[in-house]
């Protein structure tokens, strides 16, 4: 009888371990870069925040300072190239918008 219980335990444990990666993928809330369409600079929200795909294009904006880029902003999400301000889109890592904030 103990043999059967041990076999059941081992089988159930292995099945549970095999299902972990699948469950983690389903429950993950982060998107991948290929899943997010690139933000169009002419979109209303992008224009409202003066988003540009190349930070040097913002050099004439009063809020811009040299070295500010999406990839060193606190809102940037490197794993998905996303931005918390544009949750449905990915942004250009070398881009800039007027909401740029230094990473903590």
Secondary structure as GFF3:
##gff-version 3
##sequence-region A 1 104
A	DSSP	alpha_helix	2	27	.	.	.	ID=ss1
A	DSSP	three_ten_helix	33	35	.	.	.	ID=ss2
A	DSSP	beta_strand	37	38	.	.	.	ID=ss3
A	DSSP	alpha_helix	44	48	.	.	.	ID=ss4
A	DSSP	three_ten_helix	55	58	.	.	.	ID=ss5
A	DSSP	three_ten_helix	70	72	.	.	.	ID=ss6
A	DSSP	beta_strand	76	77	.	.	.	ID=ss7
A	DSSP	beta_strand	82	83	.	.	.	ID=ss8
A	DSSP	beta_strand	86	90	.	.	.	ID=ss9
###
